[in-house]
Amino acid sequence: MSTFKYGDEKIRTRDIMIAVPSMTIAIGILVFPRTLAEKTTSSDGWVSIMLSGLIAIMLAWSIAKIAANFPGQSFLSYASSLVSKPVAVILTFLFVIQGIILTAFEVRAITNIAHQYLFERTPNEIVALTFLLVVVYAISGSRAGIFRLNAMFLPIIFLTSIILIFFSIGYMEVENVLPVFKTDMQGYLQGTMESTLSYTGVGILFFYISLVREPKKAPAMAAFGMSWVVIMYIFIYLTCIAVFGNETTANIRFPFIELSKSIEVPGGFLERLESVFFVIWIIVIFTTAAMAFDVSVLALNSIFPNIGKLKIIFVLSPIIYLIVGIPQDFVEIGIFGEYIGYYGWGLSGMVVILLWIMYKVKGAKKGEK
């Protein structure tokens, strides 16, 4: 029995539009209403989401644009032409580290949530290993297949979220979202920084744009895909605030999960809506972990082209599993996630600024070559 192989590893620009929300929507969406409610008053957190969303959209466009100027070239290739080969190798290794720790974080977070809500008697190590093995299986095949999985899963994710928000309307109270614009400037800035961490992962565009058949359209598609994430975050946040109120949301560990547990579908034909929700959100975290792991493999493969993809996967998998066991409780997982968010934003922001400066200094001749 032979595995199916796609004709090539090229993808469409639409796949980039889908990959951005598939990567950024993950564990952060379950907890960001709580962190925003802690920093802002009433429903003012939507302003912070909007501000951080604009920053994320601009970053996504900038990364896709600089990568699109070098069509068909890997990150290591065009970064070497701009900042020299040694510096490009170091930057590539930094992205490898980001992909490894981000994959480990997603696996650890879903293990914690699954143990709390689904598998109370199953050891965390077994849940983590099972989830990681599924991710390994997914990225061991065709890279184009990952994007096709994204295209299949993302509509289901958005549809499930819309249904959840729709059935929450009957539980909303206007008093919970009023008054508006009562948060001070410091609260807005802190809320913006907190919500910005929920957009971690946009750095995958440095590596995936080289797979696009028409890279000139990729920047607009990347920005469009990120705008959908911003809109979804705003609606989810306002729904949690309208149902629970600001103070209650600030004291719930996973507001979005508790929202699904509080909603009842009329007619009684689906009494446990959270069960469906968990299945969908495991898919969400799976796509994020798969792309983060795949980018690490892709980056290492560009540095060591003579080493096979499967060998790299088998080397990185135990490392990821060891990192999964480092955070011991919910507090440590949260701190781990914050460090990853700051690392990802700092790395992506620094690299895109550096590459744009060098691109302007050296001109567009390198890209044309």
C-alpha positions in Angstrom: 0.0 0.0 0.0 1.5 3.3 -1.1 0.7 6.7 0.2 -0.9 9.3 -2.0 1.4 12.1 -3.2 0.2 15.4 -4.6 1.5 16.4 -8.0 3.6 19.2 -6.5 4.0 21.1 -3.2 2.7 24.4 -4.7 -0.3 26.1 -3.1 -2.7 28.8 -4.0 -2.9 32.3 -2.6 -6.2 31.3 -1.0 -4.4 28.7 1.0 -2.3 31.5 2.6 -5.5 33.3 3.5 -6.7 30.1 5.2 -3.3 29.3 6.8 -3.1 32.6 8.7 -6.3 32.1 10.8 -5.6 28.4 11.1 -2.2 29.2 12.7 -3.2 32.1 14.9 -6.5 30.8 16.3 -5.5 28.3 19.0 -5.2 28.2 22.8 -5.1 32.0 23.0 -8.7 32.4 22.0 -9.9 30.3 25.0 -8.2 32.6 27.6 -7.9 36.0 26.0 -11.3 37.3 27.2 -10.2 36.7 30.7 -6.9 38.6 30.3 -8.6 41.4 28.6 -11.3 41.7 31.2 -8.5 42.0 33.9 -7.0 45.0 32.1 -10.1 46.8 30.9 -13.5 48.0 32.2 -16.9 46.8 31.0 -16.7 45.8 27.3 -13.8 48.2 26.4 -11.5 45.3 25.6 -12.8 45.4 22.0 -10.7 48.5 21.4 -7.6 46.7 22.5 -8.4 43.8 20.2 -8.9 46.3 17.3 -5.6 48.0 18.0 -3.6 44.8 18.3 -5.4 43.4 15.3 -4.3 46.3 13.1 -0.7 45.7 14.2 -1.1 42.0 13.4 -2.6 42.8 10.0 0.3 45.1 9.1 2.8 42.6 10.3 1.2 39.8 8.2 1.2 42.0 5.1 4.8 43.1 5.7 6.1 39.6 6.1 4.2 38.3 3.1 5.3 41.3 1.0 9.0 40.9 1.7 8.8 37.2 1.0 6.8 37.7 -2.2 9.6 39.9 -3.5 11.7 36.7 -3.8 9.3 34.3 -5.5 10.2 30.6 -5.2 13.1 31.3 -2.8 13.2 29.8 0.7 13.7 32.1 3.7 17.3 31.0 4.0 17.9 31.9 0.4 16.5 35.4 0.3 17.6 36.2 3.8 21.2 35.2 2.8 21.1 37.6 -0.1 20.0 40.4 2.2 21.9 39.9 5.5 24.6 37.4 4.6 24.5 33.6 5.0 25.7 33.3 8.6 23.1 35.7 9.9 20.4 34.0 7.8 21.3 30.7 9.3 21.1 32.1 12.8 17.7 33.6 12.1 16.5 30.3 10.6 17.5 28.5 13.8 15.6 31.1 15.9 12.5 30.2 13.9 13.2 26.5 14.4 13.2 27.1 18.1 10.0 29.1 17.9 8.3 26.3 16.1 9.5 23.7 18.6 8.4 25.5 21.7 5.1 26.6 20.1 4.3 23.0 19.2 5.2 21.9 22.7 3.0 24.7 24.2 0.0 23.7 22.1 0.4 20.1 23.0 0.8 20.9 26.7 -2.2 23.3 26.8 -4.6 20.8 25.0 -3.4 18.1 27.4 -4.3 20.3 30.4 -7.7 21.2 29.0 -8.5 17.6 27.9 -7.5 16.3 31.4 -9.7 18.9 33.1 -12.8 18.5 31.0 -12.6 15.1 29.2 -10.0 12.6 30.4 -9.8 13.0 34.2 -8.4 9.6 34.8 -6.0 9.5 31.9 -2.4 10.5 32.7 -1.3 13.7 31.1 1.7 11.9 29.5 -0.5 9.6 27.6 -2.8 12.4 26.3 0.2 14.5 25.3 2.0 11.6 23.5 -1.2 10.6 21.6 -1.8 14.2 20.4 1.9 14.6 19.4 1.9 11.4 17.5 -1.1 12.5 15.5 0.7 15.8 14.7 3.8 13.8 13.7 1.7 11.6 11.4 0.1 14.7 9.7 3.4 16.5 8.9 5.2 13.3 7.8 3.2 13.4 4.5 2.8 16.0 1.8 3.2 19.6 2.9 0.4 20.6 0.5 -1.8 18.2 2.4 -1.6 20.3 5.5 -3.1 23.3 3.7 -5.9 21.1 2.3 -6.7 20.1 5.9 -6.8 23.8 6.8 -9.2 24.4 4.0 -11.4 21.6 5.2 -11.3 22.5 8.9 -11.5 26.3 9.0 -15.1 26.6 7.7 -16.2 24.2 10.4 -14.3 26.2 13.0 -15.9 29.5 12.0 -19.4 27.9 11.7 -19.2 26.3 15.2 -18.2 29.7 16.7 -21.0 31.5 14.9 -23.5 28.9 16.2 -22.2 29.3 19.7 -22.5 33.0 19.5 -26.0 32.8 18.1 -27.3 30.6 20.8 -25.7 32.9 23.4 -27.9 35.8 22.4 -30.7 34.7 24.8 -28.2 34.8 27.7 -26.8 38.2 27.0 -27.5 41.2 29.2 -27.1 44.8 28.0 -26.0 45.9 31.5 -22.9 43.8 31.2 -21.5 45.8 28.2 -22.3 49.2 29.6 -21.0 51.8 30.2 -18.4 52.1 27.4 -15.1 53.9 27.1 -14.5 54.0 30.8 -11.0 52.4 30.7 -8.0 54.6 31.1 -5.1 54.8 28.5 -2.9 52.5 30.5 -5.7 49.8 30.6 -6.1 50.1 26.8 -2.3 49.7 26.3 -2.0 46.7 28.6 -5.1 45.1 27.0 -3.5 45.7 23.6 -0.3 43.9 24.6 -2.2 41.0 26.1 -4.4 40.5 23.1 -1.5 40.9 20.7 -0.1 37.6 22.1 -3.1 35.8 20.7 -1.9 36.5 17.2 1.4 34.6 17.6 2.5 32.5 14.7 2.3 34.8 11.7 6.0 34.2 11.2 5.1 31.1 9.2 4.6 33.4 6.2 8.4 33.8 6.0 8.6 30.1 4.9 5.3 29.3 3.3 5.2 32.1 0.7 7.9 30.3 -1.3 5.3 27.6 -2.0 2.7 29.9 -3.5 2.1 29.8 -7.2 1.2 33.5 -7.5 3.2 35.2 -4.6 2.2 38.8 -5.7 -1.3 38.2 -4.4 -0.1 36.7 -1.1 0.3 39.9 0.9 -3.3 40.9 0.4 -4.5 37.4 1.2 -2.4 37.3 4.4 -3.8 40.6 5.6 -7.4 39.5 4.7 -7.0 36.2 6.6 -5.7 38.0 9.7 -8.7 40.5 9.5 -11.0 37.5 9.9 -9.2 36.5 13.0 -9.6 40.1 14.4 -13.3 40.1 13.7 -13.8 36.7 15.3 -11.9 37.7 18.4 -14.0 40.8 18.8 -17.3 38.9 18.6 -16.1 36.2 21.0 -14.9 38.7 23.5 -18.1 40.7 23.4 -20.2 37.5 23.7 -18.3 36.4 26.8 -18.7 39.9 28.4 -22.4 40.2 27.5 -23.1 36.7 29.0 -20.9 36.7 32.1 -20.0 40.3 32.7 -16.5 41.8 33.1 -15.8 40.8 36.6 -17.0 37.2 36.1 -15.1 36.8 32.9 -11.9 38.0 34.6 -12.2 35.2 37.1 -13.0 32.3 34.7 -10.0 30.3 33.6 -11.4 29.5 30.1 -14.3 31.9 29.4 -15.0 30.5 25.9 -15.2 26.9 27.2 -17.5 27.9 30.0 -19.6 29.8 27.5 -20.2 26.6 25.5 -21.1 24.7 28.8 -23.6 27.4 29.7 -25.5 27.4 26.4 -28.5 25.0 25.8 -29.8 24.3 22.3 -33.6 24.8 22.0 -35.5 21.5 21.6 -33.1 19.4 23.7 -31.7 17.4 20.8 -28.2 18.4 21.8 -27.8 18.6 25.5 -24.0 18.7 25.7 -22.9 21.4 23.3 -19.5 21.6 24.9 -18.7 18.1 23.6 -19.0 19.3 20.0 -17.1 22.4 20.9 -14.2 20.3 22.4 -13.9 18.2 19.2 -13.8 21.3 17.0 -11.2 23.1 19.3 -9.0 20.1 19.3 -8.9 20.4 15.5 -8.0 24.1 15.9 -5.1 23.3 18.1 -4.1 20.4 15.9 -3.7 22.7 12.8 -1.7 25.2 14.8 0.7 22.6 16.2 1.0 20.9 12.8 2.1 24.1 11.0 4.4 25.2 13.8 6.1 21.8 13.7 6.2 21.7 9.9 7.8 25.2 9.8 10.6 23.9 12.1 11.1 20.9 9.8 11.1 23.1 6.7 13.6 25.6 8.2 16.0 22.8 9.3 15.7 21.1 5.9 16.8 24.3 4.2 19.9 24.4 6.4 20.6 20.7 6.0 19.2 19.8 2.6 20.9 16.3 2.6 19.0 15.2 5.7 15.6 13.7 5.0 12.4 15.2 6.3 11.4 12.1 8.3 14.8 12.0 10.1 14.3 15.6 11.2 10.8 14.9 12.4 12.1 11.9 14.5 14.8 14.0 16.0 12.6 16.9 16.9 9.7 14.8 18.3 11.4 13.6 21.5 12.7 17.1 22.1 9.1 18.5 21.9 7.8 15.8 24.1 10.4 16.6 26.8 9.5 20.3 26.6 5.8 19.4 27.0 6.6 18.1 30.5 8.3 21.2 31.8 5.2 23.3 32.8 3.6 21.6 35.8 0.3 23.5 36.3 -2.0 26.1 34.8 0.0 29.0 36.1 3.3 27.7 34.6 1.5 27.0 31.3 0.2 30.5 31.2 3.7 32.0 31.8 5.2 29.6 29.2 2.6 30.9 26.7 3.4 34.5 27.4 7.1 33.9 26.9 6.4 32.2 23.6 4.1 35.1 22.5 6.8 37.7 23.3 9.4 35.6 21.6 7.4 35.1 18.5 6.4 38.8 18.1 9.9 40.0 18.9 11.5 37.6 16.4 9.0 38.2 13.6 9.0 42.0 14.1 12.8 42.2 14.3 13.4 40.0 11.2 10.8 41.8 9.0 12.2 45.2 10.0 15.8 44.0 9.3 14.9 42.5 6.0 13.0 45.5 4.8 15.9 47.8 5.7 18.4 45.7 3.9 16.0 45.3 0.9 15.7 49.1 0.6 19.4 49.5 1.0 20.4 46.9 -1.6 17.5 47.6 -3.9 15.2 45.2 -5.7 17.9 43.6 -7.9 18.4 40.7 -5.5 14.7 39.8 -5.7 14.7 40.0 -9.5 17.6 37.6 -9.6 
